[in-house]
Amino acid sequence: MPTVTIDLISEFQLSDSIKAELKELLSACFPEVDYNGRTYFKQLPHYRLILSVDKQIVGQVGIDYRAMNLNNALVTVFGVIELAVHPTHQGKGLGTRLMLEFEQIATTHSNNVDFLFLVTETPAFYERLGYKATTQKVTWLKINQGETYGLGNEQVDDCCLMFKSVGNKHWEDGELDMLGYWY
Ligand SMILES: CC(C)(COP(=O)(O)OP(=O)(O)OC[C@H]1O[C@@H](n2cnc3c(N)ncnc32)[C@H](O)[C@@H]1OP(=O)(O)O)[C@@H](O)C(=O)NCCC(=O)NCCS
Protein backbone atom coordinates (compact mmCIF):
# COMPACT_ATOMS: atom_id res chain seq x y z
CA MET A 1 0.00 0.00 0.00
CA PRO A 2 1.42 3.44 -0.89
CA THR A 3 1.98 5.78 2.04
CA VAL A 4 0.03 9.03 1.76
CA THR A 5 1.04 11.99 3.94
CA ILE A 6 -0.31 15.53 4.15
CA ASP A 7 1.94 18.20 5.69
CA LEU A 8 1.06 21.78 6.65
CA ILE A 9 4.05 24.00 5.82
CA SER A 10 4.55 27.75 6.18
CA GLU A 11 5.48 29.25 2.84
CA PHE A 12 8.73 30.74 4.09
CA GLN A 13 9.91 27.31 5.24
CA LEU A 14 9.68 25.60 1.84
CA SER A 15 12.96 23.99 0.80
CA ASP A 16 14.32 24.41 -2.72
CA SER A 17 13.64 20.77 -3.49
CA ILE A 18 9.99 21.06 -2.41
CA LYS A 19 9.65 24.21 -4.53
CA ALA A 20 11.07 22.36 -7.55
CA GLU A 21 8.49 19.59 -7.09
CA LEU A 22 5.69 22.15 -6.66
CA LYS A 23 6.65 23.90 -9.90
CA GLU A 24 6.31 20.64 -11.79
CA LEU A 25 3.02 19.81 -10.10
CA LEU A 26 1.46 23.21 -10.77
CA SER A 27 2.47 23.33 -14.42
CA ALA A 28 1.09 19.82 -14.94
CA CYS A 29 -2.21 20.76 -13.29
CA PHE A 30 -2.59 24.28 -14.72
CA PRO A 31 -0.96 24.08 -18.19
CA GLU A 32 -2.83 27.23 -19.27
CA VAL A 33 -1.14 29.36 -16.57
CA ASP A 34 2.23 31.00 -17.18
CA TYR A 35 4.01 30.56 -13.83
CA ASN A 36 7.18 32.03 -15.27
CA GLY A 37 9.36 29.91 -12.97
CA ARG A 38 7.38 30.72 -9.82
CA THR A 39 5.66 28.37 -7.38
CA TYR A 40 2.63 30.66 -7.20
CA PHE A 41 0.46 32.44 -9.73
CA LYS A 42 -0.24 35.88 -8.24
CA GLN A 43 1.15 36.03 -4.71
CA LEU A 44 2.73 33.77 -2.11
CA PRO A 45 0.17 31.86 -0.04
CA HIS A 46 0.61 31.88 3.74
CA TYR A 47 0.68 28.11 4.08
CA ARG A 48 0.43 25.02 1.94
CA LEU A 49 -0.91 21.58 2.52
CA ILE A 50 1.40 19.27 0.63
CA LEU A 51 0.28 15.75 -0.19
CA SER A 52 2.90 13.10 -0.90
CA VAL A 53 2.57 9.51 -2.04
CA ASP A 54 5.60 7.46 -1.03
CA LYS A 55 7.43 10.77 -0.33
CA GLN A 56 6.79 12.16 -3.80
CA ILE A 57 4.70 15.35 -3.94
CA VAL A 58 1.56 14.78 -6.01
CA GLY A 59 -0.88 17.29 -4.54
CA GLN A 60 -1.10 20.65 -2.89
CA VAL A 61 -3.40 23.43 -1.81
CA GLY A 62 -2.30 26.94 -0.86
CA ILE A 63 -3.97 28.62 2.11
CA ASP A 64 -4.63 32.35 2.28
CA TYR A 65 -5.68 33.68 5.67
CA ARG A 66 -7.10 37.17 5.73
CA ALA A 67 -9.87 39.50 6.79
CA MET A 68 -12.43 40.46 4.15
CA ASN A 69 -15.27 42.93 4.23
CA LEU A 70 -18.59 41.19 3.58
CA ASN A 71 -21.52 43.59 3.37
CA ASN A 72 -19.77 46.12 5.63
CA ALA A 73 -18.68 43.63 8.28
CA LEU A 74 -15.19 42.24 8.72
CA VAL A 75 -14.97 38.47 8.53
CA THR A 76 -12.00 36.11 8.79
CA VAL A 77 -11.51 33.91 5.77
CA PHE A 78 -9.48 30.75 5.07
CA GLY A 79 -9.04 30.74 1.30
CA VAL A 80 -8.24 27.91 -1.11
CA ILE A 81 -5.48 28.70 -3.61
CA GLU A 82 -4.58 26.39 -6.48
CA LEU A 83 -5.87 23.03 -5.33
CA ALA A 84 -3.94 20.59 -7.48
CA VAL A 85 -3.51 16.84 -7.79
CA HIS A 86 -1.10 15.55 -10.42
CA PRO A 87 -2.99 14.13 -13.44
CA THR A 88 -1.46 10.68 -12.89
CA HIS A 89 -3.00 10.60 -9.39
CA GLN A 90 -6.38 12.20 -10.07
CA GLY A 91 -9.62 10.34 -9.41
CA LYS A 92 -8.30 8.51 -6.33
CA GLY A 93 -9.81 10.77 -3.68
CA LEU A 94 -6.62 12.76 -3.03
CA GLY A 95 -8.14 16.16 -3.89
CA THR A 96 -10.96 15.40 -1.49
CA ARG A 97 -8.47 14.44 1.22
CA LEU A 98 -6.65 17.76 0.79
CA MET A 99 -9.91 19.70 1.05
CA LEU A 100 -11.01 17.75 4.14
CA GLU A 101 -7.66 18.45 5.81
CA PHE A 102 -7.97 22.14 4.88
CA GLU A 103 -11.39 22.24 6.52
CA GLN A 104 -10.23 20.30 9.56
CA ILE A 105 -7.48 22.84 10.25
CA ALA A 106 -9.95 25.72 10.00
CA THR A 107 -12.48 23.94 12.20
CA THR A 108 -9.85 23.23 14.84
CA HIS A 109 -9.23 26.99 14.97
CA SER A 110 -12.83 28.09 14.50
CA ASN A 111 -12.31 30.94 16.97
CA ASN A 112 -10.12 32.51 14.25
CA VAL A 113 -11.93 31.51 11.05
CA ASP A 114 -15.46 32.52 10.04
CA PHE A 115 -15.56 31.14 6.50
CA LEU A 116 -13.81 28.92 3.99
CA PHE A 117 -13.74 30.59 0.58
CA LEU A 118 -12.68 29.80 -2.97
CA VAL A 119 -13.08 30.80 -6.59
CA THR A 120 -13.59 28.08 -9.17
CA GLU A 121 -14.80 27.15 -12.62
CA THR A 122 -15.63 23.62 -11.43
CA PRO A 123 -18.15 24.15 -8.62
CA ALA A 124 -19.43 20.55 -8.72
CA PHE A 125 -16.25 19.28 -7.04
CA TYR A 126 -16.77 21.63 -4.09
CA GLU A 127 -20.58 21.31 -3.85
CA ARG A 128 -20.04 17.66 -2.86
CA LEU A 129 -18.07 18.99 0.11
CA GLY A 130 -20.79 21.39 1.23
CA TYR A 131 -19.57 24.62 -0.36
CA LYS A 132 -22.26 26.99 -1.63
CA ALA A 133 -22.12 29.44 -4.52
CA THR A 134 -22.52 33.13 -3.73
CA THR A 135 -23.18 36.16 -5.92
CA GLN A 136 -21.12 39.20 -5.03
CA LYS A 137 -20.06 42.58 -6.29
CA VAL A 138 -16.34 42.16 -5.58
CA THR A 139 -13.61 44.69 -4.92
CA TRP A 140 -10.05 43.42 -5.30
CA LEU A 141 -6.48 44.37 -6.05
CA LYS A 142 -5.55 43.47 -9.60
CA ILE A 143 -2.19 41.74 -9.90
CA ASN A 144 -0.66 40.10 -12.95
CA GLN A 145 2.85 38.69 -13.44
CA GLY A 146 4.34 40.60 -10.54
CA GLU A 147 2.68 43.94 -11.14
CA THR A 148 -0.28 45.74 -9.63
CA TYR A 149 -2.41 47.34 -12.29
CA GLY A 150 -5.53 48.57 -10.60
CA LEU A 151 -8.58 47.94 -8.51
CA GLY A 152 -11.42 45.72 -9.68
CA ASN A 153 -14.98 46.49 -8.63
CA GLU A 154 -17.43 44.28 -10.48
CA GLN A 155 -20.44 42.07 -10.17
CA VAL A 156 -18.84 38.68 -10.74
CA ASP A 157 -20.69 36.27 -12.99
CA ASP A 158 -17.99 34.62 -15.13
CA CYS A 159 -16.75 32.23 -12.43
CA CYS A 160 -18.08 30.77 -9.24
CA LEU A 161 -17.36 32.19 -5.78
CA MET A 162 -18.02 29.62 -3.06
CA PHE A 163 -18.06 29.65 0.72
CA LYS A 164 -18.63 27.35 3.67
CA SER A 165 -19.29 28.52 7.22
CA VAL A 166 -16.92 27.52 9.98
CA GLY A 167 -18.29 29.57 12.86
CA ASN A 168 -21.73 31.03 13.55
CA LYS A 169 -21.59 34.03 11.22
CA HIS A 170 -24.11 34.31 8.43
CA TRP A 171 -22.93 34.77 4.81
CA GLU A 172 -25.16 36.73 2.45
CA ASP A 173 -24.93 37.67 -1.20
CA GLY A 174 -24.10 41.33 -1.72
CA GLU A 175 -20.74 43.09 -1.72
CA LEU A 176 -17.40 41.50 -0.94
CA ASP A 177 -14.24 43.59 -0.54
CA MET A 178 -11.40 41.07 -0.62
CA LEU A 179 -9.06 43.56 1.08
CA GLY A 180 -6.31 42.38 -1.22
CA TYR A 181 -5.61 40.40 -4.33
CA TRP A 182 -7.99 37.92 -5.99
CA TYR A 183 -6.77 34.35 -5.70
C1 LIG B 1 -9.78 19.25 -9.16
C2 LIG B 1 -8.77 18.22 -8.63
C3 LIG B 1 -7.92 18.83 -7.54
C4 LIG B 1 -9.56 17.02 -8.09
O1 LIG B 1 -8.63 16.12 -7.51
P1 LIG B 1 -8.91 14.55 -7.50
O2 LIG B 1 -7.93 13.92 -6.58
O3 LIG B 1 -8.93 14.04 -8.90
O4 LIG B 1 -10.37 14.53 -6.90
P2 LIG B 1 -11.09 13.31 -6.16
O5 LIG B 1 -10.53 12.01 -6.64
O6 LIG B 1 -11.05 13.56 -4.70
O7 LIG B 1 -12.55 13.49 -6.73
C5 LIG B 1 -13.65 13.27 -5.95
C6 LIG B 1 -14.90 13.44 -6.77
O8 LIG B 1 -14.94 14.72 -7.41
C7 LIG B 1 -15.15 14.56 -8.80
N1 LIG B 1 -14.33 15.53 -9.51
C8 LIG B 1 -12.99 15.52 -9.64
N2 LIG B 1 -12.58 16.58 -10.35
C9 LIG B 1 -13.71 17.26 -10.70
C10 LIG B 1 -13.94 18.43 -11.47
N3 LIG B 1 -12.95 19.12 -12.02
N4 LIG B 1 -15.22 18.84 -11.60
C11 LIG B 1 -16.24 18.14 -11.06
N5 LIG B 1 -16.06 17.02 -10.32
C12 LIG B 1 -14.82 16.58 -10.16
C13 LIG B 1 -14.68 13.15 -9.10
O9 LIG B 1 -15.33 12.64 -10.22
C14 LIG B 1 -15.05 12.42 -7.86
O10 LIG B 1 -16.42 12.07 -7.89
P3 LIG B 1 -16.93 10.67 -7.32
O11 LIG B 1 -16.51 10.64 -5.86
O12 LIG B 1 -18.40 10.73 -7.53
O13 LIG B 1 -16.22 9.64 -8.14
C15 LIG B 1 -7.86 17.71 -9.79
O14 LIG B 1 -8.68 17.19 -10.81
C16 LIG B 1 -6.95 18.76 -10.38
O15 LIG B 1 -5.85 19.01 -9.87
N6 LIG B 1 -7.38 19.40 -11.50
C17 LIG B 1 -6.54 20.38 -12.19
C18 LIG B 1 -6.41 21.66 -11.41
C19 LIG B 1 -7.74 22.26 -11.01
O16 LIG B 1 -8.63 22.43 -11.82
N7 LIG B 1 -7.87 22.60 -9.71
C20 LIG B 1 -9.07 23.19 -9.15
C21 LIG B 1 -9.01 24.66 -9.30
S1 LIG B 1 -10.47 25.42 -8.61
The ligand as an SDF file (V2000), in Angstrom:
LIG
                    3D

 48 50  0  0  0  0  0  0  0  0999 V2000
   -9.7830   19.2510   -9.1640 C   0  0  0  0  0  0  0  0  0  0  0  0
   -8.7730   18.2220   -8.6350 C   0  0  0  0  0  0  0  0  0  0  0  0
   -7.9200   18.8320   -7.5360 C   0  0  0  0  0  0  0  0  0  0  0  0
   -9.5580   17.0160   -8.0890 C   0  0  0  0  0  0  0  0  0  0  0  0
   -8.6290   16.1210   -7.5140 O   0  0  0  0  0  0  0  0  0  0  0  0
   -8.9070   14.5540   -7.5010 P   0  0  0  0  0  0  0  0  0  0  0  0
   -7.9340   13.9250   -6.5840 O   0  0  0  0  0  0  0  0  0  0  0  0
   -8.9280   14.0380   -8.9010 O   0  0  0  0  0  0  0  0  0  0  0  0
  -10.3700   14.5270   -6.9010 O   0  0  0  0  0  0  0  0  0  0  0  0
  -11.0900   13.3100   -6.1650 P   0  0  0  0  0  0  0  0  0  0  0  0
  -10.5250   12.0110   -6.6370 O   0  0  0  0  0  0  0  0  0  0  0  0
  -11.0450   13.5620   -4.7010 O   0  0  0  0  0  0  0  0  0  0  0  0
  -12.5540   13.4940   -6.7300 O   0  0  0  0  0  0  0  0  0  0  0  0
  -13.6520   13.2660   -5.9480 C   0  0  0  0  0  0  0  0  0  0  0  0
  -14.9040   13.4370   -6.7690 C   0  0  0  0  0  0  0  0  0  0  0  0
  -14.9450   14.7250   -7.4140 O   0  0  0  0  0  0  0  0  0  0  0  0
  -15.1520   14.5610   -8.8040 C   0  0  0  0  0  0  0  0  0  0  0  0
  -14.3290   15.5330   -9.5110 N   0  0  0  0  0  0  0  0  0  0  0  0
  -12.9890   15.5230   -9.6380 C   0  0  0  0  0  0  0  0  0  0  0  0
  -12.5830   16.5810  -10.3450 N   0  0  0  0  0  0  0  0  0  0  0  0
  -13.7070   17.2570  -10.6970 C   0  0  0  0  0  0  0  0  0  0  0  0
  -13.9420   18.4320  -11.4670 C   0  0  0  0  0  0  0  0  0  0  0  0
  -12.9450   19.1230  -12.0160 N   0  0  0  0  0  0  0  0  0  0  0  0
  -15.2200   18.8440  -11.6010 N   0  0  0  0  0  0  0  0  0  0  0  0
  -16.2380   18.1370  -11.0550 C   0  0  0  0  0  0  0  0  0  0  0  0
  -16.0630   17.0150  -10.3230 N   0  0  0  0  0  0  0  0  0  0  0  0
  -14.8170   16.5810  -10.1580 C   0  0  0  0  0  0  0  0  0  0  0  0
  -14.6770   13.1520   -9.1020 C   0  0  0  0  0  0  0  0  0  0  0  0
  -15.3290   12.6350  -10.2230 O   0  0  0  0  0  0  0  0  0  0  0  0
  -15.0500   12.4210   -7.8570 C   0  0  0  0  0  0  0  0  0  0  0  0
  -16.4180   12.0710   -7.8890 O   0  0  0  0  0  0  0  0  0  0  0  0
  -16.9290   10.6650   -7.3220 P   0  0  0  0  0  0  0  0  0  0  0  0
  -16.5060   10.6400   -5.8640 O   0  0  0  0  0  0  0  0  0  0  0  0
  -18.3980   10.7290   -7.5300 O   0  0  0  0  0  0  0  0  0  0  0  0
  -16.2190    9.6440   -8.1370 O   0  0  0  0  0  0  0  0  0  0  0  0
   -7.8630   17.7060   -9.7870 C   0  0  0  0  0  0  0  0  0  0  0  0
   -8.6840   17.1940  -10.8060 O   0  0  0  0  0  0  0  0  0  0  0  0
   -6.9460   18.7640  -10.3800 C   0  0  0  0  0  0  0  0  0  0  0  0
   -5.8520   19.0070   -9.8670 O   0  0  0  0  0  0  0  0  0  0  0  0
   -7.3760   19.4010  -11.4960 N   0  0  0  0  0  0  0  0  0  0  0  0
   -6.5450   20.3820  -12.1950 C   0  0  0  0  0  0  0  0  0  0  0  0
   -6.4080   21.6580  -11.4070 C   0  0  0  0  0  0  0  0  0  0  0  0
   -7.7380   22.2590  -11.0140 C   0  0  0  0  0  0  0  0  0  0  0  0
   -8.6340   22.4260  -11.8230 O   0  0  0  0  0  0  0  0  0  0  0  0
   -7.8650   22.5980   -9.7110 N   0  0  0  0  0  0  0  0  0  0  0  0
   -9.0690   23.1880   -9.1500 C   0  0  0  0  0  0  0  0  0  0  0  0
   -9.0150   24.6620   -9.3020 C   0  0  0  0  0  0  0  0  0  0  0  0
  -10.4670   25.4210   -8.6110 S   0  0  0  0  0  0  0  0  0  0  0  0
  1  2  1  0
  2  3  1  0
  2  4  1  0
  2 36  1  0
  4  5  1  0
  5  6  1  0
  6  7  2  0
  6  8  1  0
  6  9  1  0
  9 10  1  0
 10 11  2  0
 10 12  1  0
 10 13  1  0
 13 14  1  0
 14 15  1  0
 15 16  1  0
 15 30  1  0
 16 17  1  0
 17 18  1  0
 17 28  1  0
 18 19  1  0
 18 27  1  0
 19 20  2  0
 20 21  1  0
 21 22  1  0
 21 27  2  0
 22 23  1  0
 22 24  2  0
 24 25  1  0
 25 26  2  0
 26 27  1  0
 28 29  1  0
 28 30  1  0
 30 31  1  0
 31 32  1  0
 32 33  2  0
 32 34  1  0
 32 35  1  0
 36 37  1  0
 36 38  1  0
 38 39  2  0
 38 40  1  0
 40 41  1  0
 41 42  1  0
 42 43  1  0
 43 44  2  0
 43 45  1  0
 45 46  1  0
 46 47  1  0
 47 48  1  0
M  END
$$$$
